[in-house]
Amino acid sequence: MKKIITTQDAPAAIGPYSQAVQAGNLVYTSGQIPLDPKTGKLVEGGIEAETWQVFANLKAVLNAAGVDFSNVVKTMVFLTDLANFATVNAIYAEYFPENPPARACIQAAALPAGAQVEIEAIALVD
């Protein structure tokens, strides 16, 4: 059975997709970009500010599904410039200090709304 997850604490979908979907005991989040959920605008301040906002958005979606970062088993990180990897990785480590999930990280030519970073996750529901 499929359950659609939504929250006003993260940016609304900007297309025909859900913020997250629970299927069985797994939650699949859509990629989160650094939009401020209150304004719908990209946050300012460069890659650090963008990464913190992505994690705030991801946290809100995970929480709406009844899980948190400790439940995440896989992430996919998209960067428009792999030169930002170390900065993003340092912030990422704050959210996954122990037993981090499996991860892939790729450079993308462009991301929605001019974002420099996007992260999606798969989490296990206890």
A tleap script that builds the chain and sets N, CA, C and O, in Angstrom:
source leaprc.protein.ff14SB
mol = sequence {
  NMET LYS LYS ILE ILE THR THR GLN ASP ALA
  PRO ALA ALA ILE GLY PRO TYR SER GLN ALA
  VAL GLN ALA GLY ASN LEU VAL TYR THR SER
  GLY GLN ILE PRO LEU ASP PRO LYS THR GLY
  LYS LEU VAL GLU GLY GLY ILE GLU ALA GLU
  THR TRP GLN VAL PHE ALA ASN LEU LYS ALA
  VAL LEU ASN ALA ALA GLY VAL ASP PHE SER
  ASN VAL VAL LYS THR MET VAL PHE LEU THR
  ASP LEU ALA ASN PHE ALA THR VAL ASN ALA
  ILE TYR ALA GLU TYR PHE PRO GLU ASN PRO
  PRO ALA ARG ALA CYS ILE GLN ALA ALA ALA
  LEU PRO ALA GLY ALA GLN VAL GLU ILE GLU
  ALA ILE ALA LEU VAL CASP
}
set mol.1.N position { 0.839 -1.174 0.000 }
set mol.1.CA position { 0.000 0.000 0.000 }
set mol.1.C position { 0.893 1.250 0.000 }
set mol.1.O position { 1.949 1.267 0.631 }
set mol.2.N position { 0.465 2.265 -0.697 }
set mol.2.CA position { 1.220 3.508 -0.842 }
set mol.2.C position { 0.527 4.615 -0.051 }
set mol.2.O position { -0.689 4.791 -0.127 }
set mol.3.N position { 1.343 5.364 0.719 }
set mol.3.CA position { 0.826 6.485 1.506 }
set mol.3.C position { 1.593 7.741 1.115 }
set mol.3.O position { 2.823 7.750 1.141 }
set mol.4.N position { 0.885 8.786 0.759 }
set mol.4.CA position { 1.505 10.054 0.382 }
set mol.4.C position { 1.798 10.863 1.641 }
set mol.4.O position { 0.936 11.017 2.506 }
set mol.5.N position { 3.019 11.374 1.733 }
set mol.5.CA position { 3.452 12.169 2.882 }
set mol.5.C position { 3.560 13.629 2.449 }
set mol.5.O position { 4.189 13.936 1.436 }
set mol.6.N position { 2.948 14.524 3.217 }
set mol.6.CA position { 3.052 15.959 2.936 }
set mol.6.C position { 3.215 16.727 4.242 }
set mol.6.O position { 2.776 16.286 5.304 }
set mol.7.N position { 3.854 17.880 4.138 }
set mol.7.CA position { 4.001 18.777 5.277 }
set mol.7.C position { 4.134 20.209 4.771 }
set mol.7.O position { 4.711 20.453 3.712 }
set mol.8.N position { 3.603 21.134 5.526 }
set mol.8.CA position { 3.765 22.549 5.203 }
set mol.8.C position { 5.100 23.077 5.709 }
set mol.8.O position { 5.459 24.218 5.420 }
set mol.9.N position { 5.841 22.267 6.459 }
set mol.9.CA position { 7.131 22.672 7.005 }
set mol.9.C position { 8.277 22.503 6.013 }
set mol.9.O position { 9.427 22.818 6.319 }
set mol.10.N position { 7.954 22.005 4.825 }
set mol.10.CA position { 8.926 21.879 3.733 }
set mol.10.C position { 8.277 22.486 2.492 }
set mol.10.O position { 7.054 22.612 2.425 }
set mol.11.N position { 9.090 22.860 1.515 }
set mol.11.CA position { 8.510 23.463 0.311 }
set mol.11.C position { 7.509 22.528 -0.360 }
set mol.11.O position { 7.705 21.314 -0.422 }
set mol.12.N position { 6.446 23.120 -0.855 }
set mol.12.CA position { 5.451 22.350 -1.603 }
set mol.12.C position { 6.086 21.845 -2.894 }
set mol.12.O position { 7.013 22.458 -3.423 }
set mol.13.N position { 5.589 20.745 -3.383 }
set mol.13.CA position { 6.064 20.206 -4.651 }
set mol.13.C position { 5.854 21.239 -5.753 }
set mol.13.O position { 4.813 21.893 -5.806 }
set mol.14.N position { 6.840 21.384 -6.629 }
set mol.14.CA position { 6.737 22.348 -7.726 }
set mol.14.C position { 6.456 21.637 -9.049 }
set mol.14.O position { 6.771 22.137 -10.129 }
set mol.15.N position { 5.860 20.470 -8.930 }
set mol.15.CA position { 5.520 19.680 -10.101 }
set mol.15.C position { 4.616 18.532 -9.691 }
set mol.15.O position { 4.149 18.486 -8.553 }
set mol.16.N position { 4.365 17.609 -10.601 }
set mol.16.CA position { 3.473 16.482 -10.303 }
set mol.16.C position { 4.194 15.363 -9.545 }
set mol.16.O position { 4.419 14.279 -10.083 }
set mol.17.N position { 4.547 15.640 -8.301 }
set mol.17.CA position { 5.192 14.652 -7.443 }
set mol.17.C position { 4.834 14.932 -5.997 }
set mol.17.O position { 4.318 16.003 -5.679 }
set mol.18.N position { 5.101 13.983 -5.123 }
set mol.18.CA position { 4.829 14.102 -3.695 }
set mol.18.C position { 6.121 14.414 -2.952 }
set mol.18.O position { 7.208 14.074 -3.418 }
set mol.19.N position { 6.004 15.058 -1.804 }
set mol.19.CA position { 7.184 15.323 -0.992 }
set mol.19.C position { 7.835 14.012 -0.559 }
set mol.19.O position { 9.060 13.910 -0.494 }
set mol.20.N position { 7.008 13.017 -0.266 }
set mol.20.CA position { 7.504 11.687 0.070 }
set mol.20.C position { 6.370 10.690 -0.114 }
set mol.20.O position { 5.191 11.043 -0.128 }
set mol.21.N position { 6.771 9.439 -0.253 }
set mol.21.CA position { 5.814 8.342 -0.371 }
set mol.21.C position { 6.283 7.221 0.538 }
set mol.21.O position { 7.450 6.832 0.512 }
set mol.22.N position { 5.355 6.701 1.349 }
set mol.22.CA position { 5.673 5.514 2.136 }
set mol.22.C position { 5.097 4.307 1.413 }
set mol.22.O position { 3.920 4.289 1.054 }
set mol.23.N position { 5.924 3.315 1.206 }
set mol.23.CA position { 5.510 2.057 0.606 }
set mol.23.C position { 5.990 0.954 1.544 }
set mol.23.O position { 7.191 0.721 1.676 }
set mol.24.N position { 5.064 0.292 2.179 }
set mol.24.CA position { 5.443 -0.709 3.178 }
set mol.24.C position { 6.189 -0.037 4.318 }
set mol.24.O position { 5.707 0.943 4.888 }
set mol.25.N position { 7.365 -0.560 4.654 }
set mol.25.CA position { 8.122 0.023 5.768 }
set mol.25.C position { 9.249 0.942 5.289 }
set mol.25.O position { 10.206 1.192 6.021 }
set mol.26.N position { 9.127 1.445 4.053 }
set mol.26.CA position { 10.118 2.384 3.533 }
set mol.26.C position { 9.470 3.713 3.167 }
set mol.26.O position { 8.354 3.761 2.650 }
set mol.27.N position { 10.200 4.792 3.448 }
set mol.27.CA position { 9.776 6.138 3.048 }
set mol.27.C position { 10.786 6.634 2.016 }
set mol.27.O position { 11.993 6.623 2.255 }
set mol.28.N position { 10.277 7.065 0.877 }
set mol.28.CA position { 11.095 7.599 -0.199 }
set mol.28.C position { 10.811 9.094 -0.294 }
set mol.28.O position { 9.691 9.489 -0.617 }
set mol.29.N position { 11.802 9.920 -0.020 }
set mol.29.CA position { 11.581 11.360 -0.144 }
set mol.29.C position { 11.920 11.803 -1.560 }
set mol.29.O position { 12.777 11.224 -2.227 }
set mol.30.N position { 11.233 12.831 -1.992 }
set mol.30.CA position { 11.650 13.494 -3.225 }
set mol.30.C position { 12.886 14.305 -2.897 }
set mol.30.O position { 13.143 14.612 -1.733 }
set mol.31.N position { 13.643 14.649 -3.907 }
set mol.31.CA position { 14.812 15.482 -3.689 }
set mol.31.C position { 14.407 16.820 -3.096 }
set mol.31.O position { 13.464 17.461 -3.561 }
set mol.32.N position { 15.121 17.227 -2.077 }
set mol.32.CA position { 14.858 18.518 -1.444 }
set mol.32.C position { 15.915 19.509 -1.904 }
set mol.32.O position { 17.114 19.230 -1.874 }
set mol.33.N position { 15.444 20.663 -2.328 }
set mol.33.CA position { 16.342 21.744 -2.714 }
set mol.33.C position { 16.202 22.856 -1.685 }
set mol.33.O position { 15.281 22.814 -0.869 }
set mol.34.N position { 17.085 23.849 -1.698 }
set mol.34.CA position { 17.101 24.855 -0.641 }
set mol.34.C position { 16.084 25.979 -0.803 }
set mol.34.O position { 16.435 27.159 -0.814 }
set mol.35.N position { 14.825 25.591 -0.927 }
set mol.35.CA position { 13.763 26.592 -0.942 }
set mol.35.C position { 13.293 26.831 0.478 }
set mol.35.O position { 13.148 25.889 1.257 }
set mol.36.N position { 13.056 28.085 0.816 }
set mol.36.CA position { 12.458 28.431 2.095 }
set mol.36.C position { 10.978 28.070 1.995 }
set mol.36.O position { 10.292 28.578 1.109 }
set mol.37.N position { 10.459 27.201 2.883 }
set mol.37.CA position { 9.068 26.787 2.763 }
set mol.37.C position { 8.070 27.928 2.965 }
set mol.37.O position { 6.934 27.845 2.497 }
set mol.38.N position { 8.482 28.989 3.656 }
set mol.38.CA position { 7.576 30.123 3.885 }
set mol.38.C position { 7.457 31.021 2.678 }
set mol.38.O position { 6.384 31.558 2.403 }
set mol.39.N position { 8.566 31.193 1.941 }
set mol.39.CA position { 8.556 32.125 0.804 }
set mol.39.C position { 8.542 31.417 -0.544 }
set mol.39.O position { 8.146 32.001 -1.552 }
set mol.40.N position { 8.967 30.174 -0.562 }
set mol.40.CA position { 9.073 29.452 -1.821 }
set mol.40.C position { 10.267 29.888 -2.651 }
set mol.40.O position { 10.402 29.496 -3.810 }
set mol.41.N position { 11.128 30.695 -2.061 }
set mol.41.CA position { 12.308 31.214 -2.771 }
set mol.41.C position { 13.570 30.482 -2.321 }
set mol.41.O position { 13.648 29.963 -1.208 }
set mol.42.N position { 14.549 30.456 -3.214 }
set mol.42.CA position { 15.853 29.890 -2.912 }
set mol.42.C position { 16.523 30.720 -1.823 }
set mol.42.O position { 16.529 31.949 -1.897 }
set mol.43.N position { 17.093 30.054 -0.801 }
set mol.43.CA position { 17.786 30.791 0.255 }
set mol.43.C position { 19.066 31.399 -0.309 }
set mol.43.O position { 19.654 30.881 -1.258 }
set mol.44.N position { 19.472 32.485 0.284 }
set mol.44.CA position { 20.705 33.151 -0.119 }
set mol.44.C position { 21.808 32.791 0.857 }
set mol.44.O position { 21.538 32.396 1.991 }
set mol.45.N position { 23.053 32.927 0.418 }
set mol.45.CA position { 24.172 32.687 1.320 }
set mol.45.C position { 25.140 31.627 0.838 }
set mol.45.O position { 26.049 31.236 1.570 }
set mol.46.N position { 24.954 31.159 -0.384 }
set mol.46.CA position { 25.905 30.214 -0.938 }
set mol.46.C position { 25.640 28.775 -0.551 }
set mol.46.O position { 24.587 28.440 -0.008 }
set mol.47.N position { 26.612 27.933 -0.839 }
set mol.47.CA position { 26.448 26.489 -0.690 }
set mol.47.C position { 26.192 26.075 0.757 }
set mol.47.O position { 25.436 25.133 0.996 }
set mol.48.N position { 26.803 26.758 1.729 }
set mol.48.CA position { 26.549 26.397 3.131 }
set mol.48.C position { 25.098 26.643 3.503 }
set mol.48.O position { 24.434 25.755 4.038 }
set mol.49.N position { 24.603 27.835 3.226 }
set mol.49.CA position { 23.207 28.160 3.550 }
set mol.49.C position { 22.254 27.232 2.813 }
set mol.49.O position { 21.246 26.793 3.367 }
set mol.50.N position { 22.575 26.940 1.570 }
set mol.50.CA position { 21.716 26.046 0.786 }
set mol.50.C position { 21.684 24.648 1.393 }
set mol.50.O position { 20.622 24.031 1.475 }
set mol.51.N position { 22.831 24.149 1.814 }
set mol.51.CA position { 22.889 22.795 2.369 }
set mol.51.C position { 22.133 22.707 3.685 }
set mol.51.O position { 21.404 21.741 3.914 }
set mol.52.N position { 22.295 23.703 4.558 }
set mol.52.CA position { 21.542 23.707 5.820 }
set mol.52.C position { 20.045 23.712 5.541 }
set mol.52.O position { 19.288 23.020 6.222 }
set mol.53.N position { 19.606 24.487 4.545 }
set mol.53.CA position { 18.174 24.552 4.230 }
set mol.53.C position { 17.679 23.227 3.657 }
set mol.53.O position { 16.575 22.787 3.980 }
set mol.54.N position { 18.478 22.595 2.819 }
set mol.54.CA position { 18.093 21.285 2.284 }
set mol.54.C position { 17.861 20.311 3.438 }
set mol.54.O position { 16.871 19.579 3.439 }
set mol.55.N position { 18.758 20.295 4.413 }
set mol.55.CA position { 18.590 19.385 5.541 }
set mol.55.C position { 17.391 19.754 6.405 }
set mol.55.O position { 16.726 18.863 6.934 }
set mol.56.N position { 17.098 21.039 6.562 }
set mol.56.CA position { 15.898 21.448 7.301 }
set mol.56.C position { 14.650 20.942 6.577 }
set mol.56.O position { 13.721 20.442 7.211 }
set mol.57.N position { 14.632 21.072 5.259 }
set mol.57.CA position { 13.493 20.599 4.480 }
set mol.57.C position { 13.368 19.079 4.552 }
set mol.57.O position { 12.271 18.544 4.716 }
set mol.58.N position { 14.492 18.397 4.427 }
set mol.58.CA position { 14.490 16.944 4.493 }
set mol.58.C position { 14.012 16.467 5.871 }
set mol.58.O position { 13.241 15.512 5.970 }
set mol.59.N position { 14.471 17.134 6.923 }
set mol.59.CA position { 14.042 16.790 8.283 }
set mol.59.C position { 12.527 16.927 8.418 }
set mol.59.O position { 11.878 16.059 9.001 }
set mol.60.N position { 11.963 17.999 7.890 }
set mol.60.CA position { 10.522 18.221 7.982 }
set mol.60.C position { 9.737 17.115 7.266 }
set mol.60.O position { 8.715 16.648 7.770 }
set mol.61.N position { 10.213 16.707 6.108 }
set mol.61.CA position { 9.531 15.652 5.356 }
set mol.61.C position { 9.654 14.317 6.092 }
set mol.61.O position { 8.674 13.584 6.219 }
set mol.62.N position { 10.844 14.007 6.570 }
set mol.62.CA position { 11.037 12.764 7.318 }
set mol.62.C position { 10.153 12.748 8.566 }
set mol.62.O position { 9.506 11.742 8.858 }
set mol.63.N position { 10.127 13.859 9.300 }
set mol.63.CA position { 9.310 13.941 10.507 }
set mol.63.C position { 7.829 13.765 10.199 }
set mol.63.O position { 7.102 13.149 10.978 }
set mol.64.N position { 7.377 14.304 9.067 }
set mol.64.CA position { 5.972 14.142 8.666 }
set mol.64.C position { 5.641 12.674 8.421 }
set mol.64.O position { 4.489 12.258 8.546 }
set mol.65.N position { 6.655 11.899 8.072 }
set mol.65.CA position { 6.470 10.459 7.858 }
set mol.65.C position { 6.666 9.660 9.151 }
set mol.65.O position { 6.512 8.438 9.155 }
set mol.66.N position { 7.005 10.346 10.241 }
set mol.66.CA position { 7.197 9.673 11.520 }
set mol.66.C position { 8.571 9.057 11.702 }
set mol.66.O position { 8.753 8.164 12.529 }
set mol.67.N position { 9.544 9.536 10.924 }
set mol.67.CA position { 10.912 9.039 11.034 }
set mol.67.C position { 11.869 10.221 11.172 }
set mol.67.O position { 11.453 11.377 11.107 }
set mol.68.N position { 13.150 9.920 11.361 }
set mol.68.CA position { 14.149 10.984 11.420 }
set mol.68.C position { 15.424 10.508 10.733 }
set mol.68.O position { 15.425 9.458 10.091 }
set mol.69.N position { 16.484 11.254 10.859 }
set mol.69.CA position { 17.723 10.921 10.156 }
set mol.69.C position { 18.309 9.569 10.585 }
set mol.69.O position { 19.018 8.928 9.809 }
set mol.70.N position { 18.019 9.139 11.806 }
set mol.70.CA position { 18.535 7.845 12.252 }
set mol.70.C position { 17.893 6.681 11.499 }
set mol.70.O position { 18.426 5.572 11.511 }
set mol.71.N position { 16.767 6.917 10.851 }
set mol.71.CA position { 16.069 5.884 10.081 }
set mol.71.C position { 16.528 5.824 8.629 }
set mol.71.O position { 16.168 4.897 7.904 }
set mol.72.N position { 17.315 6.802 8.202 }
set mol.72.CA position { 17.713 6.877 6.792 }
set mol.72.C position { 18.725 5.785 6.465 }
set mol.72.O position { 19.727 5.615 7.160 }
set mol.73.N position { 18.439 5.043 5.386 }
set mol.73.CA position { 19.323 3.951 4.970 }
set mol.73.C position { 20.076 4.262 3.677 }
set mol.73.O position { 21.064 3.598 3.364 }
set mol.74.N position { 19.619 5.263 2.923 }
set mol.74.CA position { 20.263 5.602 1.644 }
set mol.74.C position { 19.962 7.049 1.307 }
set mol.74.O position { 18.841 7.523 1.492 }
set mol.75.N position { 20.969 7.744 0.813 }
set mol.75.CA position { 20.761 9.104 0.311 }
set mol.75.C position { 21.369 9.231 -1.078 }
set mol.75.O position { 22.231 8.450 -1.481 }
set mol.76.N position { 20.903 10.216 -1.777 }
set mol.76.CA position { 21.462 10.580 -3.077 }
set mol.76.C position { 21.661 12.086 -3.031 }
set mol.76.O position { 20.718 12.845 -2.804 }
set mol.77.N position { 22.900 12.508 -3.249 }
set mol.77.CA position { 23.263 13.925 -3.208 }
set mol.77.C position { 23.597 14.373 -4.627 }
set mol.77.O position { 24.377 13.731 -5.330 }
set mol.78.N position { 23.002 15.468 -5.026 }
set mol.78.CA position { 23.267 16.064 -6.335 }
set mol.78.C position { 23.899 17.435 -6.111 }
set mol.78.O position { 23.361 18.251 -5.362 }
set mol.79.N position { 25.019 17.689 -6.746 }
set mol.79.CA position { 25.704 18.975 -6.655 }
set mol.79.C position { 25.919 19.518 -8.057 }
set mol.79.O position { 26.178 18.755 -8.988 }
set mol.80.N position { 25.815 20.832 -8.214 }
set mol.80.CA position { 26.116 21.409 -9.522 }
set mol.80.C position { 27.609 21.598 -9.709 }
set mol.80.O position { 28.077 21.847 -10.819 }
set mol.81.N position { 28.368 21.477 -8.602 }
set mol.81.CA position { 29.822 21.609 -8.674 }
set mol.81.C position { 30.444 20.735 -7.591 }
set mol.81.O position { 30.293 21.010 -6.401 }
set mol.82.N position { 31.144 19.684 -8.007 }
set mol.82.CA position { 31.758 18.786 -7.032 }
set mol.82.C position { 32.844 19.471 -6.199 }
set mol.82.O position { 33.301 18.906 -5.206 }
set mol.83.N position { 33.259 20.666 -6.585 }
set mol.83.CA position { 34.194 21.427 -5.755 }
set mol.83.C position { 33.549 21.781 -4.408 }
set mol.83.O position { 34.253 22.107 -3.453 }
set mol.84.N position { 32.213 21.717 -4.329 }
set mol.84.CA position { 31.494 21.987 -3.082 }
set mol.84.C position { 31.336 20.748 -2.208 }
set mol.84.O position { 30.715 20.814 -1.147 }
set mol.85.N position { 31.892 19.623 -2.644 }
set mol.85.CA position { 31.702 18.360 -1.927 }
set mol.85.C position { 32.132 18.456 -0.466 }
set mol.85.O position { 31.381 18.032 0.412 }
set mol.86.N position { 33.301 18.993 -0.179 }
set mol.86.CA position { 33.809 19.040 1.199 }
set mol.86.C position { 32.891 19.858 2.106 }
set mol.86.O position { 32.650 19.473 3.250 }
set mol.87.N position { 32.385 20.968 1.611 }
set mol.87.CA position { 31.477 21.811 2.402 }
set mol.87.C position { 30.186 21.066 2.700 }
set mol.87.O position { 29.729 21.029 3.842 }
set mol.88.N position { 29.607 20.476 1.671 }
set mol.88.CA position { 28.359 19.732 1.848 }
set mol.88.C position { 28.599 18.523 2.753 }
set mol.88.O position { 27.777 18.228 3.620 }
set mol.89.N position { 29.702 17.833 2.561 }
set mol.89.CA position { 30.014 16.649 3.352 }
set mol.89.C position { 30.149 16.983 4.834 }
set mol.89.O position { 29.716 16.201 5.680 }
set mol.90.N position { 30.736 18.119 5.161 }
set mol.90.CA position { 30.893 18.516 6.564 }
set mol.90.C position { 29.527 18.727 7.224 }
set mol.90.O position { 29.314 18.311 8.363 }
set mol.91.N position { 28.618 19.366 6.514 }
set mol.91.CA position { 27.261 19.576 7.051 }
set mol.91.C position { 26.523 18.247 7.110 }
set mol.91.O position { 25.832 17.966 8.088 }
set mol.92.N position { 26.661 17.436 6.083 }
set mol.92.CA position { 26.043 16.109 6.027 }
set mol.92.C position { 26.440 15.301 7.267 }
set mol.92.O position { 25.600 14.632 7.869 }
set mol.93.N position { 27.693 15.364 7.636 }
set mol.93.CA position { 28.198 14.616 8.792 }
set mol.93.C position { 27.527 15.032 10.094 }
set mol.93.O position { 27.431 14.229 11.022 }
set mol.94.N position { 27.064 16.268 10.175 }
set mol.94.CA position { 26.336 16.741 11.361 }
set mol.94.C position { 25.022 15.967 11.538 }
set mol.94.O position { 24.590 15.726 12.665 }
set mol.95.N position { 24.399 15.587 10.440 }
set mol.95.CA position { 23.117 14.890 10.481 }
set mol.95.C position { 23.261 13.374 10.580 }
set mol.95.O position { 22.322 12.683 10.976 }
set mol.96.N position { 24.422 12.865 10.226 }
set mol.96.CA position { 24.679 11.425 10.276 }
set mol.96.C position { 25.997 11.167 11.003 }
set mol.96.O position { 26.957 10.691 10.398 }
set mol.97.N position { 26.045 11.486 12.327 }
set mol.97.CA position { 27.307 11.355 13.054 }
set mol.97.C position { 27.736 9.908 13.300 }
set mol.97.O position { 28.928 9.639 13.453 }
set mol.98.N position { 26.780 8.971 13.342 }
set mol.98.CA position { 27.089 7.562 13.576 }
set mol.98.C position { 26.293 6.712 12.603 }
set mol.98.O position { 25.171 7.059 12.236 }
set mol.99.N position { 26.873 5.612 12.194 }
set mol.99.CA position { 26.195 4.664 11.312 }
set mol.99.C position { 25.515 5.362 10.131 }
set mol.99.O position { 24.309 5.214 9.934 }
set mol.100.N position { 26.282 6.117 9.349 }
set mol.100.CA position { 25.672 6.862 8.246 }
set mol.100.C position { 25.072 5.927 7.197 }
set mol.100.O position { 25.486 4.776 7.064 }
set mol.101.N position { 24.094 6.439 6.459 }
set mol.101.CA position { 23.468 5.618 5.418 }
set mol.101.C position { 24.392 5.433 4.217 }
set mol.101.O position { 25.402 6.122 4.072 }
set mol.102.N position { 24.022 4.498 3.378 }
set mol.102.CA position { 24.686 4.383 2.084 }
set mol.102.C position { 24.404 5.678 1.323 }
set mol.102.O position { 23.388 6.332 1.555 }
set mol.103.N position { 25.312 6.046 0.410 }
set mol.103.CA position { 25.135 7.325 -0.268 }
set mol.103.C position { 25.763 7.281 -1.647 }
set mol.103.O position { 26.751 6.589 -1.888 }
set mol.104.N position { 25.158 8.040 -2.538 }
set mol.104.CA position { 25.766 8.336 -3.831 }
set mol.104.C position { 25.802 9.851 -3.938 }
set mol.104.O position { 24.942 10.539 -3.388 }
set mol.105.N position { 26.792 10.367 -4.640 }
set mol.105.CA position { 26.904 11.806 -4.853 }
set mol.105.C position { 27.351 12.016 -6.294 }
set mol.105.O position { 28.355 11.459 -6.738 }
set mol.106.N position { 26.590 12.825 -7.008 }
set mol.106.CA position { 26.939 13.085 -8.398 }
set mol.106.C position { 26.871 14.573 -8.701 }
set mol.106.O position { 26.179 15.334 -8.025 }
set mol.107.N position { 27.597 14.965 -9.721 }
set mol.107.CA position { 27.506 16.336 -10.216 }
set mol.107.C position { 26.443 16.361 -11.304 }
set mol.107.O position { 26.439 15.535 -12.216 }
set mol.108.N position { 25.546 17.326 -11.185 }
set mol.108.CA position { 24.471 17.510 -12.158 }
set mol.108.C position { 24.714 18.820 -12.902 }
set mol.108.O position { 25.250 19.772 -12.334 }
set mol.109.N position { 24.329 18.863 -14.139 }
set mol.109.CA position { 24.521 20.070 -14.947 }
set mol.109.C position { 23.739 21.242 -14.371 }
set mol.109.O position { 24.210 22.379 -14.392 }
set mol.110.N position { 22.553 20.968 -13.860 }
set mol.110.CA position { 21.714 22.017 -13.282 }
set mol.110.C position { 20.688 21.357 -12.367 }
set mol.110.O position { 20.361 20.181 -12.524 }
set mol.111.N position { 20.188 22.132 -11.413 }
set mol.111.CA position { 19.145 21.674 -10.500 }
set mol.111.C position { 17.992 22.675 -10.533 }
set mol.111.O position { 18.186 23.824 -10.929 }
set mol.112.N position { 16.794 22.254 -10.121 }
set mol.112.CA position { 15.646 23.157 -10.155 }
set mol.112.C position { 15.885 24.453 -9.383 }
set mol.112.O position { 16.579 24.465 -8.367 }
set mol.113.N position { 15.309 25.527 -9.872 }
set mol.113.CA position { 15.319 26.848 -9.228 }
set mol.113.C position { 16.718 27.432 -9.065 }
set mol.113.O position { 16.901 28.377 -8.297 }
set mol.114.N position { 17.706 26.889 -9.769 }
set mol.114.CA position { 19.062 27.400 -9.658 }
set mol.114.C position { 19.803 26.929 -8.425 }
set mol.114.O position { 20.842 27.487 -8.073 }
set mol.115.N position { 19.276 25.895 -7.756 }
set mol.115.CA position { 19.917 25.358 -6.553 }
set mol.115.C position { 21.281 24.771 -6.890 }
set mol.115.O position { 21.528 24.335 -8.014 }
set mol.116.N position { 22.161 24.769 -5.893 }
set mol.116.CA position { 23.485 24.160 -6.035 }
set mol.116.C position { 23.533 22.756 -5.451 }
set mol.116.O position { 24.467 22.001 -5.723 }
set mol.117.N position { 22.520 22.396 -4.640 }
set mol.117.CA position { 22.503 21.099 -3.972 }
set mol.117.C position { 21.073 20.594 -3.859 }
set mol.117.O position { 20.137 21.366 -3.651 }
set mol.118.N position { 20.925 19.295 -3.999 }
set mol.118.CA position { 19.644 18.604 -3.804 }
set mol.118.C position { 19.960 17.268 -3.158 }
set mol.118.O position { 20.929 16.604 -3.525 }
set mol.119.N position { 19.130 16.874 -2.184 }
set mol.119.CA position { 19.340 15.594 -1.509 }
set mol.119.C position { 18.002 14.878 -1.374 }
set mol.119.O position { 16.991 15.480 -1.011 }
set mol.120.N position { 18.017 13.584 -1.673 }
set mol.120.CA position { 16.850 12.733 -1.449 }
set mol.120.C position { 17.265 11.614 -0.512 }
set mol.120.O position { 18.454 11.337 -0.349 }
set mol.121.N position { 16.274 10.966 0.107 }
set mol.121.CA position { 16.580 9.914 1.095 }
set mol.121.C position { 15.559 8.794 1.045 }
set mol.121.O position { 14.420 8.968 0.611 }
set mol.122.N position { 16.010 7.643 1.505 }
set mol.122.CA position { 15.147 6.499 1.743 }
set mol.122.C position { 15.310 6.146 3.212 }
set mol.122.O position { 16.429 5.974 3.696 }
set mol.123.N position { 14.191 6.038 3.919 }
set mol.123.CA position { 14.241 5.764 5.356 }
set mol.123.C position { 13.388 4.544 5.705 }
set mol.123.O position { 12.369 4.271 5.069 }
set mol.124.N position { 13.827 3.831 6.717 }
set mol.124.CA position { 13.147 2.648 7.205 }
set mol.124.C position { 12.209 3.061 8.350 }
set mol.124.O position { 12.627 3.733 9.293 }
set mol.125.N position { 10.953 2.655 8.253 }
set mol.125.CA position { 9.979 2.928 9.309 }
set mol.125.C position { 10.074 1.806 10.326 }
set mol.125.O position { 9.962 0.630 9.979 }
set mol.126.N position { 10.285 2.179 11.601 }
set mol.126.CA position { 10.408 1.159 12.660 }
set mol.126.C position { 9.106 0.437 12.878 }
set mol.126.O position { 9.027 -0.450 13.727 }
savepdb mol mol.pdb
quit
